[in-house]
């Protein structure tokens, strides 16, 4: 059993590293080609069929690049396809999903306080949502709505917000954000695999056969590429969100997710406008900062909007412990809810060492990690994963009151 757990951990490490490498390759090439496309300049000396050109300098050399909207008059001897970065990013990401969230469904995927379902049902819901997401998105693109690019994007945004809410009603907060990233990334990668590359292959085949390629294939591919363009930054956020419990483990996590998509649009618009040499719209950064501040507020605001009692109201009950890191009730709570994993010898099945090396077995260790306990289990629901030890709302309030009263006590 011990060897199996170690091997599984290394498999997860390998898959994660593979995913990081392929994602950097895909996102890097995507950013480059979008910037290149927007920076193209039309000049009178361009060859027939060329749309624009760009001169660039990098690594001590100069590059002269020309773009053809349909295809050149003759097929070049060597043609580089940019597709495998996308494919392997999705494959490695799905492998990570299987290893971490499907393999550890009871711990990372299911929160029985959110929805009491079995691991097999949760996995089927996960798989079905990813597949259904692509089908719905593709049908929207092929519908009459698809003729209006920005109207289509607005509808897609509504779908994404609905999925953000839906996932938080099904899984743990951590899994909900991860799935929202996987849902979006599936659409992006399927765009490449199902639309963009097949359309380009049709154009190449027509060119080789001596036929005039139909411009519609390029137009459709460009629309899907535009969607991928604006979805890239939110996907990165959701894939990294498990490091930030105040984003996924709070009351308004799905609203935060909705705002993250908007932040992705504002930031991407700045890059797109700048690369197109149409100025530097500083308003986009102002809006982005406002959205981020709103996210910060939503992650920590007292739950007055939900009718729950503000933690500040219960803090006075613990004033006698202000400044005392060895709060007996907190120690008992941590011992009951946390030390099954955060111990020198964890007793939870599948955990062979304390996560991140954090041990919470004595007063000194609890005091040393007071801030982490406050953020991970008090202010957010990131810990315990899937609330596997059934920590109650009142117990979370206790942790919040303990930390905040201790901080206030030090100030005095």
ZALUMVO-153353 format. One record per residue (C-alpha): chain; x negated, y, z; residue number from 0. Coordinates in Angstrom, 1 decimal. Example, Ala and Ser with C-alpha at 12.3 -4.5 7.8 and 13.67 -1.06 7.14 Angstrom:
residues 2
(r 'A' (-12.3 -4.5 7.8) 0)
(r 'A' (-13.7 -1.1 7.1) 1)
This chain:
residues 412
(r 'A' (0.0 0.0 0.0) 0)
(r 'A' (-2.8 2.4 0.9) 1)
(r 'A' (-4.6 1.8 -2.4) 2)
(r 'A' (-1.4 2.2 -4.3) 3)
(r 'A' (-0.8 5.6 -2.7) 4)
(r 'A' (-4.3 6.8 -3.5) 5)
(r 'A' (-4.0 5.6 -7.1) 6)
(r 'A' (-0.7 7.4 -7.5) 7)
(r 'A' (-2.1 10.6 -6.1) 8)
(r 'A' (-5.0 10.5 -8.6) 9)
(r 'A' (-2.5 9.8 -11.4) 10)
(r 'A' (-0.6 12.9 -10.4) 11)
(r 'A' (-3.9 14.9 -10.4) 12)
(r 'A' (-4.8 13.6 -13.9) 13)
(r 'A' (-1.4 14.4 -15.3) 14)
(r 'A' (-1.3 17.9 -13.7) 15)
(r 'A' (-4.8 18.7 -15.1) 16)
(r 'A' (-3.8 17.4 -18.5) 17)
(r 'A' (-0.7 19.6 -18.4) 18)
(r 'A' (-2.7 22.7 -17.4) 19)
(r 'A' (-5.1 22.2 -20.3) 20)
(r 'A' (-2.4 21.6 -23.0) 21)
(r 'A' (-0.3 24.5 -21.6) 22)
(r 'A' (-3.2 26.9 -21.9) 23)
(r 'A' (-3.8 25.8 -25.4) 24)
(r 'A' (-0.2 26.2 -26.4) 25)
(r 'A' (0.4 29.5 -24.7) 26)
(r 'A' (-2.9 30.8 -25.8) 27)
(r 'A' (-2.3 30.1 -29.5) 28)
(r 'A' (1.3 31.4 -29.1) 29)
(r 'A' (0.2 34.7 -27.7) 30)
(r 'A' (-2.5 35.1 -30.4) 31)
(r 'A' (-0.2 34.4 -33.3) 32)
(r 'A' (2.5 36.6 -32.0) 33)
(r 'A' (0.1 39.5 -31.6) 34)
(r 'A' (-1.4 38.7 -35.1) 35)
(r 'A' (2.0 38.7 -36.7) 36)
(r 'A' (3.1 41.9 -35.1) 37)
(r 'A' (-0.2 43.6 -36.0) 38)
(r 'A' (-0.1 42.8 -39.8) 39)
(r 'A' (-0.5 45.8 -42.1) 40)
(r 'A' (1.0 45.9 -45.6) 41)
(r 'A' (-1.5 47.2 -48.2) 42)
(r 'A' (-1.3 47.6 -52.0) 43)
(r 'A' (-4.2 45.4 -52.8) 44)
(r 'A' (-2.7 42.3 -51.2) 45)
(r 'A' (-2.4 39.2 -53.5) 46)
(r 'A' (1.1 38.2 -54.8) 47)
(r 'A' (3.3 36.8 -52.1) 48)
(r 'A' (1.2 38.1 -49.2) 49)
(r 'A' (3.2 40.0 -46.6) 50)
(r 'A' (0.4 41.7 -44.7) 51)
(r 'A' (-3.2 41.5 -43.5) 52)
(r 'A' (-5.2 42.1 -40.3) 53)
(r 'A' (-8.9 42.6 -39.7) 54)
(r 'A' (-10.2 41.4 -36.3) 55)
(r 'A' (-13.5 41.2 -34.6) 56)
(r 'A' (-14.4 38.5 -32.0) 57)
(r 'A' (-17.5 36.7 -30.9) 58)
(r 'A' (-19.8 38.8 -33.0) 59)
(r 'A' (-18.0 38.2 -36.3) 60)
(r 'A' (-15.3 39.7 -38.4) 61)
(r 'A' (-12.1 37.9 -39.5) 62)
(r 'A' (-9.9 38.9 -42.4) 63)
(r 'A' (-6.4 37.3 -42.1) 64)
(r 'A' (-3.5 37.4 -44.6) 65)
(r 'A' (0.0 36.1 -44.1) 66)
(r 'A' (2.4 34.7 -46.6) 67)
(r 'A' (6.1 34.8 -45.7) 68)
(r 'A' (6.9 31.8 -47.9) 69)
(r 'A' (3.7 30.2 -49.2) 70)
(r 'A' (0.7 31.1 -51.4) 71)
(r 'A' (0.7 30.4 -55.1) 72)
(r 'A' (-1.5 27.4 -54.6) 73)
(r 'A' (-1.9 25.0 -51.7) 74)
(r 'A' (-5.2 25.6 -49.9) 75)
(r 'A' (-7.6 22.7 -49.6) 76)
(r 'A' (-7.5 22.8 -45.8) 77)
(r 'A' (-4.5 23.7 -43.7) 78)
(r 'A' (-4.5 23.8 -39.9) 79)
(r 'A' (-1.2 23.0 -38.2) 80)
(r 'A' (-0.5 24.3 -34.7) 81)
(r 'A' (1.9 21.8 -33.2) 82)
(r 'A' (0.1 19.3 -31.0) 83)
(r 'A' (-0.5 21.9 -28.3) 84)
(r 'A' (3.3 22.1 -27.9) 85)
(r 'A' (3.9 18.4 -28.1) 86)
(r 'A' (1.3 17.4 -25.5) 87)
(r 'A' (2.3 20.2 -23.2) 88)
(r 'A' (5.8 18.8 -23.1) 89)
(r 'A' (4.7 15.2 -22.8) 90)
(r 'A' (2.3 16.0 -20.0) 91)
(r 'A' (4.9 18.1 -18.2) 92)
(r 'A' (7.5 15.3 -18.5) 93)
(r 'A' (4.9 12.9 -17.1) 94)
(r 'A' (4.4 15.2 -14.1) 95)
(r 'A' (8.2 15.3 -13.7) 96)
(r 'A' (8.3 11.5 -13.6) 97)
(r 'A' (5.3 11.1 -11.2) 98)
(r 'A' (6.2 13.8 -8.7) 99)
(r 'A' (9.9 14.3 -8.8) 100)
(r 'A' (11.2 11.0 -10.0) 101)
(r 'A' (8.6 8.9 -8.2) 102)
(r 'A' (9.2 11.0 -5.0) 103)
(r 'A' (12.9 11.7 -5.5) 104)
(r 'A' (13.9 11.3 -1.8) 105)
(r 'A' (11.2 13.9 -0.8) 106)
(r 'A' (11.1 16.4 -3.7) 107)
(r 'A' (14.2 16.0 -5.9) 108)
(r 'A' (17.1 15.4 -3.5) 109)
(r 'A' (18.3 17.6 -0.7) 110)
(r 'A' (21.2 15.7 0.9) 111)
(r 'A' (22.3 18.9 2.5) 112)
(r 'A' (22.9 20.3 -1.0) 113)
(r 'A' (24.2 17.1 -2.7) 114)
(r 'A' (24.1 13.6 -1.3) 115)
(r 'A' (23.2 11.4 -4.2) 116)
(r 'A' (21.0 8.5 -4.8) 117)
(r 'A' (17.6 8.8 -6.5) 118)
(r 'A' (18.8 7.0 -9.7) 119)
(r 'A' (21.8 9.4 -10.1) 120)
(r 'A' (19.6 12.4 -9.5) 121)
(r 'A' (17.1 11.2 -12.2) 122)
(r 'A' (20.0 10.6 -14.6) 123)
(r 'A' (21.3 14.1 -14.0) 124)
(r 'A' (17.8 15.5 -14.6) 125)
(r 'A' (17.3 13.7 -17.8) 126)
(r 'A' (20.8 14.4 -19.1) 127)
(r 'A' (20.5 18.2 -18.3) 128)
(r 'A' (17.3 18.4 -20.4) 129)
(r 'A' (18.8 16.7 -23.3) 130)
(r 'A' (22.1 18.5 -23.1) 131)
(r 'A' (20.3 21.8 -22.9) 132)
(r 'A' (18.6 21.3 -26.3) 133)
(r 'A' (21.9 20.2 -27.9) 134)
(r 'A' (23.8 23.2 -26.6) 135)
(r 'A' (21.1 25.7 -27.6) 136)
(r 'A' (20.6 24.2 -31.1) 137)
(r 'A' (24.4 24.3 -31.7) 138)
(r 'A' (24.5 27.9 -30.7) 139)
(r 'A' (21.6 28.8 -33.0) 140)
(r 'A' (23.4 27.0 -35.9) 141)
(r 'A' (26.7 28.6 -35.2) 142)
(r 'A' (27.9 31.9 -36.7) 143)
(r 'A' (26.5 33.5 -33.6) 144)
(r 'A' (23.0 32.6 -34.8) 145)
(r 'A' (23.2 35.3 -37.5) 146)
(r 'A' (23.0 37.9 -34.7) 147)
(r 'A' (19.5 37.3 -33.2) 148)
(r 'A' (19.9 39.6 -30.2) 149)
(r 'A' (23.5 38.6 -29.6) 150)
(r 'A' (22.4 34.9 -29.6) 151)
(r 'A' (19.6 35.7 -27.1) 152)
(r 'A' (22.2 37.3 -24.8) 153)
(r 'A' (24.3 34.2 -24.9) 154)
(r 'A' (21.2 32.0 -24.3) 155)
(r 'A' (20.4 34.1 -21.3) 156)
(r 'A' (23.9 33.5 -19.9) 157)
(r 'A' (23.3 29.7 -20.4) 158)
(r 'A' (20.0 29.9 -18.6) 159)
(r 'A' (21.5 31.8 -15.6) 160)
(r 'A' (24.3 29.2 -15.4) 161)
(r 'A' (21.6 26.4 -15.3) 162)
(r 'A' (19.7 28.3 -12.6) 163)
(r 'A' (22.9 28.3 -10.5) 164)
(r 'A' (23.7 24.7 -11.4) 165)
(r 'A' (20.3 23.3 -10.6) 166)
(r 'A' (20.4 24.9 -7.1) 167)
(r 'A' (23.7 23.1 -6.5) 168)
(r 'A' (22.2 19.7 -7.4) 169)
(r 'A' (18.5 19.6 -6.2) 170)
(r 'A' (16.1 21.0 -3.7) 171)
(r 'A' (15.1 24.6 -4.4) 172)
(r 'A' (11.7 23.5 -5.5) 173)
(r 'A' (13.1 21.0 -7.9) 174)
(r 'A' (15.7 23.4 -9.1) 175)
(r 'A' (13.1 25.9 -10.3) 176)
(r 'A' (10.9 23.2 -11.7) 177)
(r 'A' (13.8 21.9 -13.7) 178)
(r 'A' (14.8 25.3 -14.9) 179)
(r 'A' (11.2 25.6 -16.3) 180)
(r 'A' (11.5 22.1 -17.8) 181)
(r 'A' (14.9 22.9 -19.3) 182)
(r 'A' (13.5 26.1 -21.0) 183)
(r 'A' (10.2 24.4 -22.0) 184)
(r 'A' (12.2 21.5 -23.6) 185)
(r 'A' (14.1 24.1 -25.8) 186)
(r 'A' (10.8 25.7 -26.7) 187)
(r 'A' (9.0 22.5 -27.6) 188)
(r 'A' (12.0 21.1 -29.4) 189)
(r 'A' (12.1 24.3 -31.5) 190)
(r 'A' (8.6 23.5 -32.6) 191)
(r 'A' (9.2 19.7 -33.2) 192)
(r 'A' (12.7 19.9 -34.6) 193)
(r 'A' (12.9 23.2 -36.5) 194)
(r 'A' (9.6 25.1 -37.0) 195)
(r 'A' (7.3 22.3 -38.1) 196)
(r 'A' (9.9 20.4 -40.3) 197)
(r 'A' (10.8 23.7 -42.0) 198)
(r 'A' (7.1 24.4 -42.7) 199)
(r 'A' (6.7 20.9 -44.1) 200)
(r 'A' (9.6 21.4 -46.5) 201)
(r 'A' (7.9 24.6 -47.7) 202)
(r 'A' (4.6 22.8 -48.2) 203)
(r 'A' (6.3 19.8 -50.0) 204)
(r 'A' (8.1 22.3 -52.4) 205)
(r 'A' (4.9 24.0 -53.1) 206)
(r 'A' (3.0 20.8 -53.9) 207)
(r 'A' (5.9 19.7 -56.1) 208)
(r 'A' (5.8 23.0 -58.0) 209)
(r 'A' (9.2 24.2 -56.7) 210)
(r 'A' (9.8 27.7 -55.3) 211)
(r 'A' (10.3 27.4 -51.6) 212)
(r 'A' (13.6 28.6 -50.1) 213)
(r 'A' (12.9 31.6 -47.8) 214)
(r 'A' (15.6 30.5 -45.4) 215)
(r 'A' (13.3 27.9 -43.9) 216)
(r 'A' (10.9 30.6 -42.8) 217)
(r 'A' (13.6 32.8 -41.5) 218)
(r 'A' (15.1 30.1 -39.3) 219)
(r 'A' (11.7 29.2 -38.0) 220)
(r 'A' (10.9 32.8 -37.2) 221)
(r 'A' (14.1 33.2 -35.2) 222)
(r 'A' (13.2 30.1 -33.1) 223)
(r 'A' (9.7 31.4 -32.7) 224)
(r 'A' (11.0 34.7 -31.4) 225)
(r 'A' (13.0 32.8 -28.8) 226)
(r 'A' (9.9 31.0 -27.7) 227)
(r 'A' (8.1 34.3 -27.5) 228)
(r 'A' (10.5 35.7 -24.9) 229)
(r 'A' (10.8 32.5 -22.9) 230)
(r 'A' (7.1 31.9 -22.4) 231)
(r 'A' (6.4 34.1 -19.4) 232)
(r 'A' (9.5 32.8 -17.4) 233)
(r 'A' (8.4 29.2 -18.0) 234)
(r 'A' (5.0 29.9 -16.6) 235)
(r 'A' (6.6 31.4 -13.5) 236)
(r 'A' (8.9 28.5 -12.9) 237)
(r 'A' (6.1 26.0 -13.4) 238)
(r 'A' (4.0 27.8 -10.7) 239)
(r 'A' (7.0 28.6 -8.5) 240)
(r 'A' (6.4 25.6 -6.2) 241)
(r 'A' (3.6 27.6 -4.6) 242)
(r 'A' (5.9 30.4 -3.6) 243)
(r 'A' (8.7 29.2 -1.3) 244)
(r 'A' (10.2 32.7 -0.9) 245)
(r 'A' (11.3 32.4 -4.5) 246)
(r 'A' (12.8 28.9 -4.6) 247)
(r 'A' (13.7 28.2 -1.0) 248)
(r 'A' (15.9 31.2 -0.2) 249)
(r 'A' (19.6 31.9 -0.2) 250)
(r 'A' (19.7 33.8 -3.5) 251)
(r 'A' (17.2 31.6 -5.4) 252)
(r 'A' (19.3 31.4 -8.5) 253)
(r 'A' (19.7 35.1 -8.7) 254)
(r 'A' (15.9 35.5 -8.4) 255)
(r 'A' (15.6 33.0 -11.3) 256)
(r 'A' (18.0 35.2 -13.4) 257)
(r 'A' (15.9 38.3 -12.7) 258)
(r 'A' (12.7 36.4 -13.5) 259)
(r 'A' (14.0 35.8 -17.0) 260)
(r 'A' (14.6 39.6 -17.3) 261)
(r 'A' (11.1 40.3 -16.1) 262)
(r 'A' (9.8 38.0 -18.8) 263)
(r 'A' (11.7 40.0 -21.4) 264)
(r 'A' (10.5 43.4 -20.2) 265)
(r 'A' (6.8 42.3 -20.0) 266)
(r 'A' (6.9 40.6 -23.4) 267)
(r 'A' (8.5 43.6 -24.9) 268)
(r 'A' (5.6 45.7 -23.8) 269)
(r 'A' (3.1 43.3 -25.4) 270)
(r 'A' (5.2 43.0 -28.6) 271)
(r 'A' (5.6 46.8 -29.0) 272)
(r 'A' (1.9 47.4 -28.3) 273)
(r 'A' (0.7 44.7 -30.8) 274)
(r 'A' (3.1 46.1 -33.4) 275)
(r 'A' (1.4 49.5 -32.9) 276)
(r 'A' (4.7 51.2 -32.0) 277)
(r 'A' (3.4 52.8 -28.8) 278)
(r 'A' (3.1 51.6 -25.2) 279)
(r 'A' (6.6 51.6 -23.6) 280)
(r 'A' (5.6 52.3 -20.0) 281)
(r 'A' (9.3 52.1 -19.0) 282)
(r 'A' (9.1 48.3 -19.3) 283)
(r 'A' (6.6 48.2 -16.4) 284)
(r 'A' (8.8 50.5 -14.4) 285)
(r 'A' (11.8 48.2 -14.9) 286)
(r 'A' (9.6 45.1 -14.2) 287)
(r 'A' (8.4 46.6 -10.9) 288)
(r 'A' (12.0 47.4 -9.9) 289)
(r 'A' (13.1 43.9 -10.7) 290)
(r 'A' (10.2 42.5 -8.7) 291)
(r 'A' (11.1 44.6 -5.7) 292)
(r 'A' (14.7 43.5 -6.0) 293)
(r 'A' (13.4 39.9 -6.0) 294)
(r 'A' (11.3 40.5 -2.9) 295)
(r 'A' (14.4 42.0 -1.2) 296)
(r 'A' (16.6 39.0 -2.2) 297)
(r 'A' (14.0 36.6 -0.8) 298)
(r 'A' (14.0 38.1 2.7) 299)
(r 'A' (17.2 40.0 3.1) 300)
(r 'A' (19.2 39.0 6.2) 301)
(r 'A' (22.1 36.8 5.2) 302)
(r 'A' (24.7 39.5 5.8) 303)
(r 'A' (26.0 39.0 2.3) 304)
(r 'A' (27.0 35.5 3.1) 305)
(r 'A' (28.5 36.3 6.5) 306)
(r 'A' (25.8 34.6 8.5) 307)
(r 'A' (24.2 36.1 11.5) 308)
(r 'A' (21.1 38.1 11.1) 309)
(r 'A' (18.1 36.5 12.8) 310)
(r 'A' (17.3 39.8 14.5) 311)
(r 'A' (20.5 39.2 16.5) 312)
(r 'A' (19.1 36.1 18.2) 313)
(r 'A' (15.6 37.4 18.6) 314)
(r 'A' (16.3 39.0 22.1) 315)
(r 'A' (17.1 35.6 23.5) 316)
(r 'A' (13.5 34.7 23.1) 317)
(r 'A' (11.8 38.0 24.2) 318)
(r 'A' (10.3 36.2 27.2) 319)
(r 'A' (8.1 34.3 24.8) 320)
(r 'A' (7.0 37.4 22.8) 321)
(r 'A' (3.3 37.1 22.1) 322)
(r 'A' (3.2 33.5 23.3) 323)
(r 'A' (2.1 31.2 20.4) 324)
(r 'A' (2.8 28.1 22.6) 325)
(r 'A' (6.6 28.6 22.6) 326)
(r 'A' (7.8 25.3 24.1) 327)
(r 'A' (11.0 25.1 22.0) 328)
(r 'A' (9.1 25.7 18.8) 329)
(r 'A' (6.5 23.1 19.7) 330)
(r 'A' (9.3 20.6 20.3) 331)
(r 'A' (10.9 21.5 17.0) 332)
(r 'A' (7.7 21.2 15.0) 333)
(r 'A' (6.9 17.9 16.7) 334)
(r 'A' (10.3 16.5 15.8) 335)
(r 'A' (10.7 17.9 12.2) 336)
(r 'A' (7.1 18.4 10.9) 337)
(r 'A' (4.5 16.2 12.5) 338)
(r 'A' (5.6 13.0 10.8) 339)
(r 'A' (3.7 14.3 7.8) 340)
(r 'A' (1.5 17.0 9.3) 341)
(r 'A' (-0.5 14.7 11.5) 342)
(r 'A' (-3.9 13.1 11.4) 343)
(r 'A' (-2.2 9.8 10.8) 344)
(r 'A' (1.2 10.6 9.0) 345)
(r 'A' (3.9 8.1 9.6) 346)
(r 'A' (6.1 9.1 6.6) 347)
(r 'A' (6.1 6.4 3.9) 348)
(r 'A' (3.8 7.3 1.0) 349)
(r 'A' (2.0 10.1 2.9) 350)
(r 'A' (-1.6 8.9 3.7) 351)
(r 'A' (-3.0 12.2 4.8) 352)
(r 'A' (-1.5 15.5 6.0) 353)
(r 'A' (-0.4 17.7 3.1) 354)
(r 'A' (-3.0 20.4 2.3) 355)
(r 'A' (-4.9 19.2 5.4) 356)
(r 'A' (-2.4 21.0 7.7) 357)
(r 'A' (-1.9 19.2 11.1) 358)
(r 'A' (0.7 20.4 13.6) 359)
(r 'A' (0.2 18.1 16.5) 360)
(r 'A' (-0.8 20.5 19.3) 361)
(r 'A' (-0.4 24.1 20.5) 362)
(r 'A' (-3.5 25.4 18.8) 363)
(r 'A' (-2.6 23.9 15.4) 364)
(r 'A' (0.9 25.2 15.6) 365)
(r 'A' (-0.3 28.7 16.5) 366)
(r 'A' (-3.0 28.6 13.8) 367)
(r 'A' (-0.3 27.9 11.2) 368)
(r 'A' (2.4 30.2 12.6) 369)
(r 'A' (2.6 32.3 9.5) 370)
(r 'A' (2.9 29.3 7.2) 371)
(r 'A' (5.6 27.7 9.5) 372)
(r 'A' (7.5 31.1 9.4) 373)
(r 'A' (7.4 31.4 5.6) 374)
(r 'A' (7.8 27.7 4.6) 375)
(r 'A' (10.4 26.6 7.2) 376)
(r 'A' (11.8 29.7 8.7) 377)
(r 'A' (12.3 32.3 6.0) 378)
(r 'A' (12.6 29.7 3.2) 379)
(r 'A' (13.8 26.1 2.9) 380)
(r 'A' (10.6 24.9 1.3) 381)
(r 'A' (9.8 22.7 4.2) 382)
(r 'A' (10.6 20.0 5.0) 383)
(r 'A' (10.8 18.9 1.3) 384)
(r 'A' (14.4 18.1 0.5) 385)
(r 'A' (15.0 18.8 4.2) 386)
(r 'A' (14.2 15.2 4.7) 387)
(r 'A' (14.0 15.6 8.6) 388)
(r 'A' (17.4 17.4 8.8) 389)
(r 'A' (16.2 20.7 10.2) 390)
(r 'A' (19.3 22.9 11.0) 391)
(r 'A' (19.9 26.6 10.2) 392)
(r 'A' (19.7 27.4 13.9) 393)
(r 'A' (16.3 25.7 14.1) 394)
(r 'A' (15.1 27.8 11.2) 395)
(r 'A' (16.4 30.9 13.0) 396)
(r 'A' (14.4 29.8 16.0) 397)
(r 'A' (11.2 29.7 14.0) 398)
(r 'A' (11.9 33.2 12.5) 399)
(r 'A' (12.7 34.7 15.9) 400)
(r 'A' (9.6 33.1 17.5) 401)
(r 'A' (7.2 34.4 14.9) 402)
(r 'A' (8.8 37.9 14.6) 403)
(r 'A' (9.0 38.4 18.4) 404)
(r 'A' (5.4 37.2 18.7) 405)
(r 'A' (4.3 39.8 16.1) 406)
(r 'A' (6.3 42.6 17.8) 407)
(r 'A' (4.8 41.6 21.1) 408)
(r 'A' (1.2 41.9 19.8) 409)
(r 'A' (2.1 45.4 18.4) 410)
(r 'A' (3.2 46.5 21.9) 411)
